[in-house]
Each structure stands twice: as structure tokens, then as C-alpha cells.
């Protein structure tokens, strides 16, 4: 892949990662705000509260649809990987047979039949390897190879076809995943709008309760958004009430050593 193509791919992956993080944060944030307002809601806030609650449920449902679509896509992708692994094994088996059949050498098993070495061939992308394997088999069959290689070529053709069909089938769950993400992103825009309206209404409605507005709209805890804290608190030293382990002896803390005074030089 050209450097420009790699940069575009990296940018796309980063965009998808950011979208997922935003979606996870908004889902946790909305849950937290609604839970904090689960008691009594001021009359001035009721309409916006109901609108946000309805939109939040719709947004979470769209997020669940994305998770289900992603699971289906990853399963289809895993199936392609399993078929490709089987195909690669046959590629190496043919490479092992080529030198003894005088169709290649140990240094270059495929000789003029393929521009790639076996290890380079199996490292190509799924689609590229499918094309190159088809060309390799076609040339080998035309050379009238020994029966052992002929059988391997027939098997490799079947395996190559299976990978090709699995790749084509991958487009359906891929399209479903993209569609689910688009629906979720559109729902997120409406989520943000109703959330802002609720926040704007809540500020004057909660002004007579000092600190209430800040408490209701505080960001959710890191554990709710799957974000690991940047710094972890130091572990407390074992105490008699909480020993280091079952049956572990509890040692009293050692007394601090007295600092030795240095004698002054006269």
C-alpha cells in the first residue's frame, strides 16, 4: 500500500475509534443524568426531560444495533481468516513438492510460475492472494505436473474459491455495519440537541438548590465509560484487620531509625 493510502486508512481507523468513544461516553453520560433525575423533576423541566429520555433510549438502541452488526461482521471476517489459513497451508505444501518435481528450487520453489516466494504470497491481502493463487495454479496445471502436485492444485483451487466467496459475502455484513453506524450517528445529533435543551431548562429550574445543577450534569465516572484512570492510588500497607493473606503473620511496623549525628570537625 502506498504511503498516501496508509495515511488515509490510519485516519479512517482513528475516526472510527473516536466515534466509538464518543458514543460510549454519551450513553454513559445520559444514563447518569437520567438516574440523577430519577426522583422528582421540576415542572419546568418535565417536557425537555421526557424528550431527552425518549431520545436517549433511541440512541442506546442504535448503539446496540451497531454492536450486533459489528459482531456479525467480525464473525464473517474470522471465517475468511480461517479459510485463508487452510489455503496458505496448501500453498506451502505445493512449494515443498516443487523442487523434487524439478519445477523449482529450494531457493525459489515456484520458479517462473509465480513472482512471489511462498511466504510473500501468503502475506498478501486476501483479494490479492486470491488472484495470484489462481494464476499460479493455472500455470502449474498447464505444465502437466506430477500427480501429487496436481492433486494439491485441485485442492488449492477449491480452497481459493472458498476464500473468494467468503470475501464477497463479507460485503453484506460490512454494509449492514456501516448503515448501523450511520443511523447511530444521526441519532446522536438528535441526542445532543435534546440534551442541550434539557441542560438549558435545568439551569434556571435548579437555581434555588445550590450545587444541584452541577451534580446532575457532572461527567460520569471513568469506570462507566471504560476509561482506565491515568493514575492509580498506591496500595495500602497490610494491617491486622486486613492481613496480606490467609494465615499470613502480621508484623508490627519497624520503628524509624534514628539519624546519626555527624561529629563536627574542630
C-alpha positions in Angstrom: 0.0 0.0 0.0 1.3 3.4 -0.9 2.1 5.9 1.9 -0.8 8.1 1.0 -3.2 5.1 1.1 -1.8 4.1 4.5 -2.3 7.6 5.9 -5.9 7.6 4.6 -6.5 4.2 6.2 -5.0 5.3 9.5 -7.1 8.4 9.5 -10.3 6.4 8.9 -9.4 4.0 11.7 -8.8 6.9 14.0 -12.2 8.5 13.0 -14.0 5.2 13.8 -12.2 4.9 17.1 -13.2 8.5 18.1 -16.8 7.8 17.0 -17.0 4.7 19.2 -15.5 6.6 22.2 -18.0 9.4 21.8 -20.9 7.0 21.6 -19.8 5.1 24.7 -19.3 8.4 26.6 -22.7 9.8 25.6 -24.5 6.6 26.5 -22.9 6.6 30.0 -23.5 10.3 30.4 -27.1 10.1 29.5 -27.7 7.2 31.9 -26.0 9.1 34.7 -28.1 12.3 34.2 -31.4 10.4 34.0 -30.5 8.4 37.1 -29.8 11.6 39.0 -33.1 13.0 37.9 -35.0 9.7 38.6 -36.6 11.2 41.7 -38.7 14.3 41.3 -38.3 16.5 38.2 -39.2 20.2 38.3 -42.3 21.1 36.4 -40.4 23.5 34.1 -38.1 20.6 33.1 -40.7 17.8 32.5 -41.2 18.4 28.8 -37.4 18.5 28.0 -36.8 15.7 30.4 -39.3 13.4 28.6 -37.9 14.4 25.2 -34.3 13.6 26.2 -35.3 10.4 27.9 -37.1 9.2 24.7 -34.1 10.2 22.5 -31.6 8.6 24.9 -33.4 5.3 24.7 -33.5 5.6 20.9 -29.7 6.4 20.9 -28.9 3.4 23.1 -31.0 1.1 20.9 -29.0 2.3 17.8 -25.8 1.6 19.7 -26.9 -1.9 20.5 -27.7 -2.4 16.7 -24.1 -1.3 15.9 -22.7 -3.8 18.4 -24.8 -6.6 16.9 -23.8 -5.6 13.3 -20.1 -5.4 14.4 -20.3 -8.9 16.0 -21.7 -10.3 12.7 -19.1 -8.6 10.6 -16.2 -9.8 12.8 -17.6 -13.4 12.7 -17.7 -13.2 8.9 -14.1 -11.8 8.9 -13.0 -14.6 11.2 -14.4 -17.1 8.7 -12.4 -15.6 5.9 -9.3 -15.8 8.1 -9.9 -19.5 8.8 -10.3 -20.3 5.1 -7.2 -18.3 4.3 -5.2 -20.2 6.8 -6.2 -23.5 5.2 -5.3 -22.2 1.8 -1.9 -21.0 3.0 -1.1 -24.4 4.3 -1.7 -25.9 0.8 0.5 -23.2 -0.8 3.4 -24.3 1.4 2.7 -28.0 0.6 3.0 -27.3 -3.1 6.1 -25.3 -2.5 7.7 -28.3 -0.7 6.9 -30.6 -3.7 8.2 -28.2 -6.4 12.0 -28.9 -6.1 11.6 -32.7 -6.2 9.4 -32.3 -9.3 12.2 -30.2 -11.0 9.7 -27.3 -11.3 11.5 -25.1 -8.8 14.4 -24.9 -6.5 14.7 -24.7 -2.7 15.7 -21.0 -3.0 12.8 -20.3 -5.4 10.2 -23.1 -5.1 7.7 -21.5 -7.5 10.4 -20.5 -10.1 8.8 -18.8 -13.1 5.3 -19.9 -12.1 4.8 -17.0 -9.6 6.6 -13.7 -9.0 6.4 -14.2 -5.2 8.0 -16.5 -2.7 5.7 -18.8 -0.7 6.0 -16.7 2.4 5.4 -13.4 0.4 2.5 -14.9 -1.4 0.6 -15.8 1.8 1.3 -12.4 3.3 -0.6 -10.6 0.5 -4.1 -9.2 1.2 -6.9 -11.7 0.9 -8.0 -10.4 -2.5 -4.5 -10.1 -4.0 -3.6 -13.6 -2.8 -6.7 -15.0 -4.4 -5.7 -13.6 -7.8 -2.1 -14.7 -7.5 -3.0 -18.2 -6.4 -5.4 -18.6 -9.3 -2.7 -17.5 -11.7 -0.2 -19.9 -10.0 -2.5 -22.9 -10.3 -3.3 -22.1 -13.9 0.4 -22.1 -14.9 1.2 -25.2 -12.9 -1.7 -27.2 -14.4 -0.6 -26.1 -17.9 2.9 -27.5 -17.1 1.4 -31.0 -16.6 2.9 -31.5 -13.1 3.3 -34.9 -11.3 0.1 -36.4 -9.8 1.0 -35.3 -6.2 1.2 -31.6 -7.3 -1.9 -32.0 -9.5 -3.9 -33.1 -6.5 -2.6 -30.3 -4.4 -3.5 -27.8 -7.2 -7.1 -29.2 -7.3 -7.4 -28.8 -3.6 -5.9 -25.3 -3.7 -8.4 -24.3 -6.4 -11.3 -25.3 -4.1 -9.8 -23.5 -1.1 -9.1 -20.4 -3.2 -12.7 -20.4 -4.4 -14.0 -20.7 -0.9 -11.9 -17.7 0.2 -13.2 -15.7 -2.8 -16.8 -16.5 -2.0 -16.3 -15.6 1.7 -14.8 -12.3 0.7 -17.8 -11.5 -1.5 -20.1 -12.5 1.3 -18.2 -10.1 3.6 -19.7 -7.1 1.8 -23.2 -7.8 3.2 -22.3 -7.6 7.0 -19.9 -4.8 6.2 -22.7 -2.7 4.6 -25.0 -3.5 7.5 -22.4 -2.3 9.9 -21.9 1.0 8.0 -25.6 1.5 7.9 -26.0 0.9 11.6 -23.2 3.4 12.4 -24.9 6.0 10.1 -28.2 5.5 12.0 -26.4 5.8 15.3 -24.6 9.0 14.3 -27.8 10.6 13.1 -29.5 9.6 16.4 -26.5 11.1 18.3 -27.1 14.5 16.7 -30.7 14.5 18.0 -29.5 13.2 21.3 -27.1 16.2 21.6 -29.9 18.6 20.7 -32.4 17.3 23.3 -29.6 17.1 25.9 -28.7 20.8 25.4 -32.4 21.8 25.7 -32.6 19.8 29.0 -29.5 21.5 30.3 -30.7 25.0 29.4 -34.0 24.4 31.1 -32.4 22.8 34.2 -30.1 25.8 34.9 -32.9 28.3 36.0 -35.1 25.5 37.3 -32.5 24.3 39.8 -31.0 27.6 40.8 -32.7 27.5 44.2 -30.8 24.3 45.0 -27.1 25.2 45.3 -24.9 22.6 43.7 -27.8 20.6 42.3 -27.3 21.6 38.6 -23.5 20.8 38.8 -24.2 17.4 40.5 -26.9 16.4 37.9 -24.7 17.2 34.9 -21.3 16.2 36.2 -19.4 13.8 33.9 -19.9 10.1 34.5 -17.2 8.2 36.4 -14.3 6.7 34.3 -15.5 3.2 35.1 -18.8 3.9 33.3 -17.0 4.9 30.1 -14.4 2.1 30.2 -11.6 4.6 30.6 -8.8 3.5 32.9 -7.7 6.1 35.4 -4.4 7.8 34.4 -3.0 7.3 37.9 -3.8 4.5 40.3 -3.8 5.0 44.1 -1.0 3.3 45.9 -1.9 0.1 47.7 -2.4 0.4 51.4 0.0 -1.5 53.6 -1.4 -4.7 55.2 -2.9 -4.1 58.7 -4.0 -6.5 61.4 -7.6 -6.0 60.2 -6.7 -6.8 56.6 -3.7 -9.2 56.6 -1.7 -9.8 53.4 -3.1 -13.3 53.1 -4.8 -16.1 54.9 -2.7 -17.2 57.8 0.0 -14.6 57.0 1.8 -13.3 60.1 1.2 -9.7 60.9 4.4 -7.8 61.5 4.4 -4.7 63.6 5.8 -1.7 61.7 9.5 -1.3 62.3 10.5 1.7 64.4 12.1 4.5 62.4 15.9 4.6 62.7 17.4 7.5 64.5 19.6 9.6 62.3 23.2 9.6 63.4 24.7 12.9 64.2 27.9 13.7 62.4 30.7 14.9 64.6 31.9 18.4 63.8 35.4 18.8 62.8 37.4 21.1 65.0 
